[in-house]
Amino acid sequence: MRRRDFIQVIAVATTWPLAARAQQPRTRIIGVLWPGTTPPASPRMESFRQGLREAGLIEGTDFLIELRYAENGLQQLPELVAELVRMKVDVISPAGDFALRVAQEGASTIPIVANSDDMLGMGLVPSLARPGGNTTGLTILSPELSAKRLQLLRDFMPGLSRVASLWDPETGASQVTQTESAAQSMRVKLQILEVRRSEDLLVAFETAKRGAAEAVNVFASPFLASLYREIIDLASRYRLPAIYQWKEHAEAGGASLIWAEPCSDVVADRPDCCEGRAGCQACRSPRRATDQIRAGHQS
């Protein structure tokens, strides 16, 4: 995903309330909503801050970041959104489709710039060209990429016939549907393993091993991303090669790990509250993600 585009949309979004109310410049507050039980793994927040600096914004002067993460589980997200609303943040940046839905339900008047897995497929916006309401952001086409990662596994492991997929049900069924379709075309037996809580991981890997899985495909999910160290440890313990959404997960894991990440993205067009403001980086036609996927292996 192109971080620069996402950061530019965030930067522009912080100016929408200013333009609407003709206020004097002040320090803007960016509320980051993370659905994981721990803070985002490095280098997410570091890169986020770096991108804002590259956009010419100074932390502490132009903006402040208020990070909220679901330490007590996803059921805590509505409470965290309400907290950000009470703080009168200028923009909310949720990660993943579930967090985006909760933000939409709880913050109807605050600009939302989402980093989404499949906002269109999940019905969170009517279209990418005109998302409407107060929502804009990026979608990383997770269903297509989850299926692509299965293909990469097959390319990397000739003769692969059984793959277990770790799936967070809160991300919706589209990743399952597209990956199952890809698996059928490749004659690979796919085992879908639900992971709703961190405690489910051990059971999932035990089930994968009993099912004679030869590799693991970790579906896109901020929640699963927050558990990457636990997943890496279990993959090593059960001697199962795994493919991940982000390269940092493979880089943190050592032997027999594969990573794949998109090199492009789709940008949703402006929300209605932007009103075509000159220079708005969200006011552009959506760009379809390329088919280019990078893959690597650590031996």
Secondary structure, DSSP 8 states (H G I E B T S, - for coil): --HHHHHHHHHHHTTHHHHHHT-----EEEEEEE-SSS---TTHHHHHHHHHHHTT--BTTTEEEEEEE-TT-GGGHHHHHHHHHHTT-SEEEEBSHHHHHHHHHH-SSS-EEEEES-TTTTTSSS-SS---TTEEEEE--HHHHHHHHHHHHHHHSTT--EEEEEE-GGG-SHHHHHHHHHHHHHT-EEEEEE-SSTTHHHHHHHHHHHTT--EEEE---HHHHHTHHHHHHHHHHTT--EEESSHHHHHTT-TTEEEEEES--EEE---GGGTT-TT-TT-S------S-EEEEEE-
